[in-house]
Amino acid sequence: MTEKTPLLHQSRNSGSGPDPQVSDLTGLQGGRVAGRPAGPKLGVMFGVVIPTLLSMFSVVVFLRVGFVVGQAGLYHSIAMFMVAYFIITMTVLSVCAISTNGALHAGGAYYMISRALGPEFGGSIGIMFFLASVCACALYILGLVEGIMTTFGVPEGKVLPSGYWWCLLYGTILLFLCFIVCLVGAHIYAKATFLIFIIVMAVLASVFISFFVLEPTAVILPDTFHVNNTSPATANYTGVRLRTLEGNLFSHYTVDYTTGDLMSFATVFAVLFNGCTGIMAGSNMSGDLKNPSYSIPRGTLAAVLVTFIIYNLISLLSALTCDRYLLQRDYSFLGDINVWPPMVTVGIYSSAMSAAMSSLIGASRILYALSKDNLFGVFLALAKKTSRSGNPWVSVLISWLFVQVVLFAGKLNTIAGIVTIFFLLVYAAVNLACLALEWASAPNFRPSFRFFTWHTCTLGILGCLVMMFLISPIYAFASIVFMLLLLMLIHYLGPCSNWGYISQALIFHQVRKYLLMLDARKDHVKFWRLQVLLMVANPRSSTRLMSFVNDLKKSGLYVLGHVNFLHNLLTQNISWFLGGMRPNTLILGFYDDCIPQDNLCSDLLLSDEGVDAVCPIINSGQHLSPFFPDVRGAEEPKELREEEYVSIIADALKMGKNVILARYFNQFDRQEVLGLGKGFRDHQKVKGPFIDVWPLNLLQPGSLGYVNISSLFLLQLASVLQEVRAWKQASLRLFLCVEAGGRLQEEEELRLRSMLKELRISAQVQKVAWDNVVRLHWQRRGGEEDLVEYPQTDEERLRQQSDKDDSVQTRLSDASPTPDEYICAVNSLIFRHSSPQTAVRFLHLPHPPSEARRYRVYLHQVDLLSRDLGPTLLIHGITPVVTTDL
């Protein structure tokens, strides 16, 4: 037996693990499994500030700041840093907003995006973020190899052999060391990064001191094998000189000596931006933090501010003290001008190793979160495995293998553009997630971090997209296409989730906004559409009527009203007003003695839908449902009396609603009627199905004729039904009751045919001689005909005649009752002119009498009129619904 709790919702994921939203209740939190010892949790400093600082510094602060200033000049360098930090600041604000809106678990940015935008966006961006982290790890390893070769691989007395394959070997060894540390666990990594952090801070301090204490000197340049042999072998460190600053203010793009490629603003920015991509280092470790919602905003913002100041200070001091040629030809110049050169070498090794480990462990956590959500099925099944301490060692192993493949690129600057585009795409998605949550105006989006608006999110998105295409339009377009392919793959093949879909919240928000914009004063008959309120006593016994009305409503509003007498409380789940959309037609089941049949489960089986989810089978003779009560038994009394039922009809008409009574729709088999069942296929030689329309008020044949508000409403509904795709093969038959030598017979027929042509309604007009039938009406009424003036033929006067029509019909209803003999004769006439292929009949419903004492007689007459005819709609329309105007 399942125990229900308001805090825990059962996941719909077939075969997937527990839902990460409730992982703290099911034993899964931050990637750790219930029953296993959870390692120590990390705080703001160790869990966010230090990893983020080291990831953002990486190799850029020691190996590429001079490259940026030398190529772009100080002005362009500061502009690049401003643009880069503007983008990441907008993204950090979005990260802070999302991370402070609820519990954040393992997966960092992937978790935020997936829970905000849904599994499709989350899964596709998660893969992109995983690839970005993998490529970033390879970039840092290649930067470390570059630093090692600069120190130990110089041409004079090679300590280490150089060349592509040797560099690949060194990178593989360094990557394996990172792999071992990450395999041990995040806690060991956090301890290692603290030591590295101390080293990097000491190195940066020595760099700043060296700018002011070191005397001017000539610096020997590294082997510039991509530059012609006439290039000087040395460059000048001038110390703080205004003339040096003036020579470094403006851009002078030249060839990158490591790759031989000509640099530009976009390529230099791509390299620089890699020094800003570490902002997710803290959120990637969200599963290992004590309080992610507290630590991530404070730690990330602090790290961003510190790195921005340090980058700009180093750029300014480099432009003040170093000759441009030195900056362009020696990327490790900070070591050459340091008071103790080995200090910078240690800083390069430390920061590069730390950034590589941060990216590797971040990639593994993203992959683990993806596998735990089961978005890619068996492809990531192995990545779910964890050690006893909760470390996802298989995810670490897979990430390590991917990084090893990327190392074949060989050079840092070669993959810098790809890494930057991947990260920009991820950052754009984070901003999009926050923007969607803000625009959806969901009451539960209440982040404690309030320093963001939809403007910051939008600026972040635009900044990311613009820089992506400036760096490389081809890579940017390819990455977006790849993400969209992943999105469609997850959408069509991925499992369902119960995370909540932001698209549904946005749709609700927009629908509500547009509903409020609807103005009933601007309604026009040419844009009329059926807006139905179908009231049923029990949906279990009304599934076939519900299916038919769904066809009838076409593109209109369809509201299903159900009165539920659960726990003796009357709950009416409908409303007359839905913003500017309001039902204009009320549909009721007919009040008769038919015993309701439970068709819910059988109709679900016919439609290939799962039954047990709605109607679980307890035993062979019992069906239970949490939504609807069992159908009324034969001995149980009805909920309404006859007078109450007719009063509902009268009240609806007074409220200006059209009324439809649906009878015998328990006999309506849509599969068979529309040619999908064997019963109908046996009659394929006969044209059908037929939609029979009897527009005359048969209970009061002398009342209003054929061209009036109500009869045109019948025609419109029948035409709408015929236009539904499933009913395209149906034929509309219009029955015209005529008397031999009757008054206005030919004129009425001509008016009707003319009206059908003007309204573009295709129907077979069939004359029905009913002299013998209508004679019974006049004989029992004393031979006095109801001499009522017919309405004008001009269509524009139909609306003016609406009130008059109702008053006429009410007066006729209050007159002496129509004889039962005549009504039975009419019923027999309709039955005779039906065929086995008649799917549904449209009959005119008379207006109820004004006196409640006549309600029972009125219902008796309508019962006789429609008895045993099969699926029938009795319709009374009071609003104009057709026009011939353009």
N, C-alpha and C positions, 0 to 999 in steps of 0.2 A: 504494500500500500504506500502510495506517495504522499509525503507530508508537504503541504504547501506552505511557503513562507513568503511574505511580501518583499523580502530583500534578495531572494535568490530565484532567478528565472531559469528554467531549463533551457539549455542550448538546443538550437535546431540543427546544428552541424552534424551531419551524418558521419559517424566514425571519427569525428574530430575530438580533440582534447577539450578540457574544461574551458569555458569562456574566460578570457583574460580579464574582463570587467569584474568578475566576481572571484578572481583567483585567490584573493585573500580569504574568502569564505570556504573555498574548496581545497585549500592546502597548497595552492600554487601562488607564489608571490615573488616577483622579481626573479623568476627563473629557478626558484628553489622548490623542491618537492616535499610534500608533507611527510613527516616522519624522518626526515634527514636533517642533520645538524646544519643550521644556517650560519654562515661565516659572519664575522663582525661587519657591521654596517658602517658606511663612510659618511662624514659630515661635509660641511660647505667647503672647507679648505682642501682637504685631501681628496674629496670626491668630485669637486667641480673646479675650483679655482686653479689648482696646480695642473690637473690634466688639460684644462682649456688653455692655460698660459703656454705650456710646453707644446701643445699641438699647434697653437697659432704661431709661436716662434719657429719651431721646427728647424729646417735648414735655411729658411729664407732670411732670418735675422742676421745670420753670420755669413751666408754665401751669396745672397741675391739682392741685398739692399744697395750695395755699390753698383751692381749691374743695372738696377732700375734707375738710379740717379745718373749713371754714366750714359745710358741710352736716352732716357726721357728728359733729363734735366731736372732741376729742383722744382720748377713750377709745375711741370707735368707730373712729377713724382708725388707732390703734395696733392694735386688734383686727383691722381689715381687713388691715393690713400683715402681721400675724402669720399670718392665714389664708392670704393670698396667698403669702407666702414659705414657709409650711409646705408648700403644694401644690407650689410650684416646687422646693423643696429635695428633697422626695421624688422628684420627676421628675428632678432633676439627679443624684441618687444612681443612679437607674435608667439614665440616659444614660451616666454614668461606668462603670457595670458593663458595659453592652453594648459601649461603645466601647473598653474595655480587654480584650475577649475575642477580638480578632482584628483583621485588617486592615479598616479603615473607608475606604470610597471616597466618591465624589461622591454627594450626595443627603442627607447628614446623617441627620435623624430618619427620613426615608422609607427610606433604606438600612437603618437599624437595624431598623425595624419589619418591612419586607418580608423581610429575611433571617432574622428571628426567627419571625414569624407566618405567613410564606408570601405568595405574590403577591396573594391576594384581599384580605387585611387590609392588606398593604403598599400595594397600588395604591389602594384606597379611602381610606386615611388619607393617602397621598401627595397625592391630589387635594384632600382637606380641608386639608392643611397648605399646599399651594400657594395655595388660596383665602384661607386665613388670612393668609399673607404678603402677598398682593395687597391685601387689605383693610387690613392694618396699614400698608402703604406709603401707601395713600390717606389713612388717618387722620393719618399724620405730615405729609403734604403739606397737608391741611386745617388742621392745627394751625399749620403754618408760615404759611399764608395768614392765619389768625386773628391771629397775632403781627404780621404785616406791616400788616394793616388797623388794628390797635390803634395802631401807631406812625404810619402815614402816611395813614390813612383817617379821621381824626377829623373831626367836623363843622366845626370851625373851620378854614377854609382848606384844603379837601380837596386833598391832594397827589395821591392816587390816587382815582379814582371807585370807589364802593362799590355793592353790589348782588349778587344771585345770579350773574348771568352774568359780571360783572366778576371776582368771586371764582373762578369756574370758569376764566376765562381765566388768572388769575394761577397757579392751581394747575396748569394745563396747561403753562405755561411752566416752572415749577419742576420738574415731573415730567420734562419733556424734558431739562433739565439733568442730572438724575439718570440718565436713560437714556443720555446721551452718556458720562458717566463710567463707567457699568457696561458700556457697549458696548466701551470700550477694554480693559477686563479687570480681574480681581480684584486684580492687583498694583498698578495705579494707584489703585484704590479703597482698598487698604490704606494706601498713602502718604497719600492724602487724609484718611483717617480718623485717622491719627496727628496731623496738623495740627489737625483738629477736636477731637481728644481734648485736646490742649494748651489750646485755647481754652476748652473746656467746664470743664476743671479750674480754669483761671484765673477763670472766671465764678463757679463754685461757691465758690471762695475769697473772692471779693469779696462774695458773698451772705452768707456766714457773718460776715465782718468787719462788713458793714453793719448787721446785727442789733444789734451792740453799740455802734457809733460814731455812728449816725445819731440826731439829736434827734427828739423827737416832732413830728409834722406832720400836716396835713390833706391827704389825697390826693384829687385830682379823679377821679371815677369816669367810665368810658367811657359811651358812649351806651347806656342801658338801655332800648331801644325796646320790650322785652317787659314792662316794669314800668310801673305807673301813673305819671302825671306828678307825683304828690305825693311821690315818692321823693326823698330828699336827693341832691344832686349831689356831695357829698364824704363821706369816711369817715376815721377817725382811725387813724394809726400812733402807738401810745402808748409805744413802747420797751418794755424789759423791765419788766413790771408784773404783780404777783401777781393783782390784780383782773382784769386782762385775761385771764389764764390761767383764772381761775374762770369767766369768762363764756364760755370756749371749750371747757370740759370735756365738756359733754353735747351731744347731737345736736339740731339744729334744721333739719329739712329744709324747703326752700322751693323756689320756682320757679327753674329755670335760665334766666338772662337771655339766653342765646344761642339757646335752642330754645323757651322758653315752657312746658316740661314740668315737672311737679312731681317733685322728686327723692325717692328712697327709699334704704334701705340697699343694695338690689340694684343700682340704677342707678348709685349712686356707686361701689360696688365694681367694677362693670363698667368704669368709667372708670379707676379706680385700677389695676386688674389689667393694663391696657395698658402700665403702667410696669414690669411684671414679665415680659412675654412675649418679651423678647429673649434668653432663655437659650439658644435654639437658634442664635444668630447664629454662634457658633464652629463648631458641628457642621454647619451648612449649608455652611460653607466647607471641610469635611473633605477634599475633593479637592484643595485648594490648600495643605494643611498638610504640613510635613515629616514629622511623626509624629503623626497624629491621636490614637492611643491614649494618647500621653503628654500632648499639649497640651490636649485637650478637658477631661479631669477637672480638671486644675490650674487652667486658665484660667477655666473656667465657675464653679467653686466660689469662686475669688477674686473674680470679678466680682459674684456673688450676695451675698457678705459685704459688699463695699464699698457696693453700692447700698442694701442693707438699712440699714446704719448712716446713710448720707446721707439717705435718705428720712425716717427717724424723727427725725433731728436737725432737718431743715427743718420737719417737722410740729410738733415741740416748740417751736422758736423762733418759728414763725408764731403758735402759740397763745399764746405769752408776750407778743408785741409788737403784734399786729394785732387791731383791732376786728373782731368777727364780721361786721359789715355790709361791711367792706372785703373780707374773704375771700370773701363771697358775691357781691359785685357787681363785683369787679375781679380777673379770673383772671391778669392780668399784673402784679399788685401788686409782685412782686419787683423789677421794673424801676423802679417808682415810689419804692421805699424804698432804692434802691442808692446808694452813694456816687458812682457814675458811671453813670447810667441806661443809656446806650448799651451798656455792657458786657453787661447782661442780654439786651438785644436781639440782640447778636451771638451770645450763647450759645444763645438760642432758635433763631435761624436755623441755627446750626452743628449743634446736636444734632438738630433736625428733619430737616435735609438728610442728615445721617449716618444716622439711623434709616431714612429713606426709601430711601436707597441700599442699606443693609444688607438691608432687606426685599425690595427689587427684585432684588438679586443672589441672595438666598436663594431667592426664588420661581423665578428662572430656573434655578438649579442643581437644584431639585427637579423642575421640568418636564423638564429635560435627562435626569436619571436615569430618570424615568418613560418617556421616549421610547426611551432606550437599552435598557431592559428589554422593550420591545415589548409592554407590557401592553394598550395601546389601539390597536395595529395602525396602520392608515393615518392615524388621526386625529392622531397625534403624530409622524408620520414626518418631517416637516420640522424638528421641534425637535431632531433629531439632528445637524444641521449645525453645524460649528464653524469658527472661523477657523484660520489657520495656526498661531497660538499656542495653540490649544486652547480658546479662549473660545466658549461656545455662544451665538453672537449671535442666532440665530433664537429660542431660548428667551427671551433678554432682550427681543427685540422683542415676542413674544407676551405676556410678562408685563407689559410697558409698556402694551400695548393694554388688557389686563384692568384695570389700575389706572386707566387713563383713564376707563373705564366707571364704576368705583366712585366717582370724583370727583363724579359727578352727585348724590351724596347731599347734598353741600353743607356739612354741619356735622360737626365732630369727634364730639360727643356722640351724634349720630344713629347712627353706625356702630360706636361703641365696644362696645355690647353684642354685636353680631354677631361682631366680631373676637375678643372675649373668649371667646365660646362655641366658636368654631372652635379657638382655641388650647387651651382646656380639654379639648376632645375629643381633640386630638392628644396632649396630655400624658397623658391617661388611657390612650391606646393605647400610649404609650411605657412607662408603668408596667405595662400588661398584658403587653407583650412581655417585659419583664424578669421579671415574675411567672411567666409561662409557662415561660421558660427555667429558672427556679429550681425550679419544681414538677416539671418533666420530669426533673430530676436527671440530665441528660445528662453523661457523663464529659468531653466536650469543652467544657462551659461552666465555664471556670476563669478568670474575670476577675481581673486583677491588682488592681483596686480592690475591696476587700472590705467597705467600710463600707455594706452594704445587707443587707436580709433580705427575706423574703416579706412581713413585716409592713409595711415601708416602702413596698413596691410596692402593697400592698392599701390602705393609708391614702391614698396618692397617688391611686389610682383612685376611692375613695369621695369624697375631697375634691373632685376634679374634677367628678364627676357631681352631687354635691349643689349645688355652686355654679352649675353650668350651669342647673339647674332653678330655682334661686332667682333667678337673673338674668332668665331668660325661659323659662318652660316651653314656649311655642310654638316659639321659635327652637331650643331644645335638642332637642325632639322632632323638628322638621323636619330638623335637621342629622343626627341619628342615622338617621332614615329614609333620607335622601339617601345617607349612607355605606353603609347596608345594600343599597340599590339598586345602588350601584357595586360592592359586594362580590359580589353575585349576577351582575352583568354580567360581571365578570372571571372568576368561577368557571365560568360556562357558555360564555363566548365567548373568554376569554383563552387564550394558549398555555400548554403545560406548562412547568414550570421544574424545574431540578435544584438549587434553593437549599436544599432540605430543608424539610419541613413540621413545624412544632411540634406540630400536631395528632397526627401519627403518634407523636411522642415521648411526648406526654401519654397517648395511647391505650395505648401499650406500658406506660407506668408504671402506669396504672390496671389494665390486664389482669393485669400481674404481681402487683399488690397483691391483687386479687380471687382470683387463682389460689392464692396462698398462704393465703387465707382458706377455700378449699375443704377440707372435712374428710370424708375417705372413710368415717369412722365414722358419719357422719350420712346416708349414702346410703340411699335407700329405693327399693323396686322400683317404686312408682307414679311415681317421677320418673326412671325409667331412660331412657336414650337411647343410641343406637348411637354408639360412639366408635371409629372405624376406623383401623387401621394397614394400609394397602395396600402390599405389597411387590412391586415389579416389577423384572425384570432390566434392562429398558431402556424408558424412557417412550415411546420412538419407536414401539414395537410394542404399546403398551398404552393408547393414547389413548382408545379406545372403552370399555375397562374402567374407566378413570379417570373418564370421563364418567358411566357408569352408577352407579358407587359414589358419585359426587357426588350423584346423585338419591337413592340408597338411604340415605345418611347423614342426610338431612333437616336438622335443626338440631343435629346432633351434631358431634363432633370428627372431623376428617378429616386424617390425616397420611399423606403419600405418601413411602414409603421407596424409595430407589434406591441400589443398590450400584454404585459407579463404579470400574472397574478402569483408572484413568488413571495412567500412568507406573508400572505395577506396584504401585500403592499401593491398598489396600482402604480406601475411605472410606464408612462407612455413615452416611447423613444422616438418621437417625431416632433417637428416644429413646423408651423405654417410658414415661418419666415426664415430663410437662409441668406442673410445679407440682402442683396438686391434680387436674389433668385428666390422665387416663392412658387410652390406648387399651384398650378391653375386648374388642376383636374384631380378629383378624388375618385379612387376606384375602391369599391367594396365587394366582398364576396356576397353571393345571394343568400337571403334568409329563407332557408327551406329545411326539410326534414332529413336531408341526406346525412348519413353518418360519415364523419371525417375519416379519411384514410391517411396513414403515415407513409408518405412517399419520399421522405427525405433521403433515407439511406439507399433506396432503390434507384432514385434519380442520380445520386452521386456515383453509383456504380455505372450507370449508363453513360455518364460523362467522363469516365475514367479518372475520377478523383478519388483520393483516399478516403475511406469511410471511417476507419477506426479513429482518426484524429478528431472527427466531429461526433461520431456516434459509436463509441466503443461497445463492443459486444460482450456483455457479461455472461449471458447464456443464450441458448437457442431461442428463447422466448421473450427476452428482455433487452431493450435498448435504452441506454442512458445518455443524456447529453447535458453538459454544463450550461448550455445556452437556452434551450427551449423545453418546456414541459411536455409531457406525453399528450397525445391528442385526446379530445373529449370522447368518452365512451357513449354507447347507445342509450344507457339509462341516465346519464348525467344531464342536468338541465343546462340550457343555453345561458350565456352570460347576459344577453340582452333580450328584452321583450320586443314584440312586434312593433309596438308604438315607439319604443326607443330607437329602433332601427330606422323607421321611416322619418323620425324626427331628425336623425343625423343627415339624411338626404335633404330634408327641407332646410335645415340650418346651413348646410354647405352651399345650397343654391342662394340662400339669402346673403352669404358671404361672397358671392360672385364667383363661385367655383363650378366648373363643369362636373357632372357626376356620371360615373359609369358603374353599373352593376354587372359583375362577372358571374356567370352560372355554368355549371357542368364542366369546369375546366379540370376537374379530376379525371375526365375522360380524354383530355387533350394530350396526345402523344406526339411531341414535336419531332422525334426521330422518324416516326412513321408518316406524319403529315407532310413533312418536307422532303420526302423521297429517300430517307435514310434507312427505312425499315422494310422488312419483307412484305408487310401488309400493303403498303402503298405500291411497291414495285409490281405487285400482282395486277394493278390497275393502270399500268403505264400506257396502255392503248387508249385510255380515256384521259382527256386533257384535265389537268388539275394541278394543285388543289384550287378550290374556289373560295373566294371571299364574298359572301352574299350580303348585300346591303338593302334594307327595307327602310327608306328614309321617311315614309309617311307615318304620321302618328296614328297607328292602327286602332288604338282604343278610342280615338276621337277623329274619325276619318274626315269630318267636315271642318276641321279646325284651321290649319295653316297651309295646307298644300305641301308641295315638294321643295320650293325654293324659299327657305327661311333659315334663320340662324342655326337652329338645332339640326336640320337635315344637312346643311352644309358642313357642320361639325362632324357628322357621321361620315360624309364623303371624304373629308380631310383625313380623318383617322384611318379609314380604309386605304386611302392613297399612300399615306405615310408607311403603313404596314407593308404595302406592296413594294415600296422602294427599298426596303431592307434587303440586303444581299441574299439572305437565306430564303426570302419570299419572292425573289425575282420571277420565278416560274409560275407564281399564283396568278389567277385571272379574277378580275373584279367584275362581279355581276350586280347590276342595279335593277331592282324589281319595281316596275311601275304598275300600280293597281289601277285598272280602268273599268269603267262601266259603259255598256252599250248605250250610246246616245247621251252619256253623262255630261253634265255641265262643265265647260272649259276643258274637256279632255284633251283635244288636239293642241289647244293653246298651252296647256300645262306641259305637255310632252315636248313641244318645241322650246319652251323656256328652259326645260331641264337639259335637253340636248345642247342648246346654245350655251348654257352655263358650264356644262362639262367641257365643251370645246374651249371656252374662254379660260377655264381653270386648268387646262392641259391635263385633265384626268382621263385616262384610257379605261373605259368600262363598257361592258356589254349591257345595253338597256333591253330588258326583257319585259314585255307587257304581260300582265296577269289579269285575266278576266275574273272579277269577283262580284258580279251582280248578285248571285245567290247569297253570298256572304254578307255584303253590306246591307242587303234588304232586311236581314234579321235585325240589324242595328236600328234602322228607321222604324220597323214594325213595332219593336218593343219600346221605342221612344215615343210612340203615339203618332208616327208618321211625320213628325216635325224634324226637319233638318236643322242642323246648327248653322244658321246663316251668318257666317263670319266672313268679313271682307278679307280677301287675300292680300298679302303684303305687296308692296311695289316691287317691280322687277329690277329697278335700278339698284345696283350693288352698293352704291355709296350710302343708300338709306337703310342698309341692314342694321347698322349699329343703332340708328335712331329707333328701329322697330324692336330692338331687343327687349326693352321693358314692356312694350305693348304685347309682344308675343307671350311673355311670362304671365302677364295679367290675364290675357285671353285664356291661356291654358289652365291657370288656376281657377278661373270662373267656370270653365268647362268641367274641371275635376270636381268642383263643388256641386255641379248639377246632378241630376238623377244618375245612379250608377249604370254603367254600361252592362247590358245583359251578358250573363255567363255563356249562354248559348252562342251568342255572336263571338265572344272571345275564343271559345273552343273551336269555332269554325275558322277563325283567323289562324289559330295555332295549327289546325289541320292543313290550311292552305299553305302556310310556310313550310310545313313538313313535306308536303307533296312536291313542292318545287325545289326542295333540297336534293342533293345527290350524294352518293357515297364519298365523293371527293370534296365535299364542302368541309372546309377546315374550321371556319368560324362564321357566325352570323352577327350582323350589326342591326339592332332594332332600336326604334325610337322609344325612349323612356318618358312617359307622361309626367307632368309636374305634379307633385303631391298636393293633396287638398289642403286648404288653409285651416280646416278644423281637425283637431287631433282625433276626434271621435270617428272620423272617416279613414284613419290610417290603416286600420285592419282590413277594411274593404279594398282599399287601394293596393295593398300588398297582395291580397288574394287575386285581384285582377292581373297584376303583373306576373304572378306565379302561373296563372292559367295561360297567359300569352306565351310564355317561354318554356312551358313544361315539355320535357322529353325531346327537345330540339337538338341536344348536343351542345358543344361549346358556343356560348352566346354572350354578346355584350349588349346590355340595355343602356342606351346613351341619351343623356340630356345635356345639350350644349347651350350656353347662354352668352358666349363671347364670340365676336366675329373672328374667324381664323383664316379666311381666304381673301384674296384681292387679285384683280386683273391689272393693277397699275404696275409700272416698272419701278 
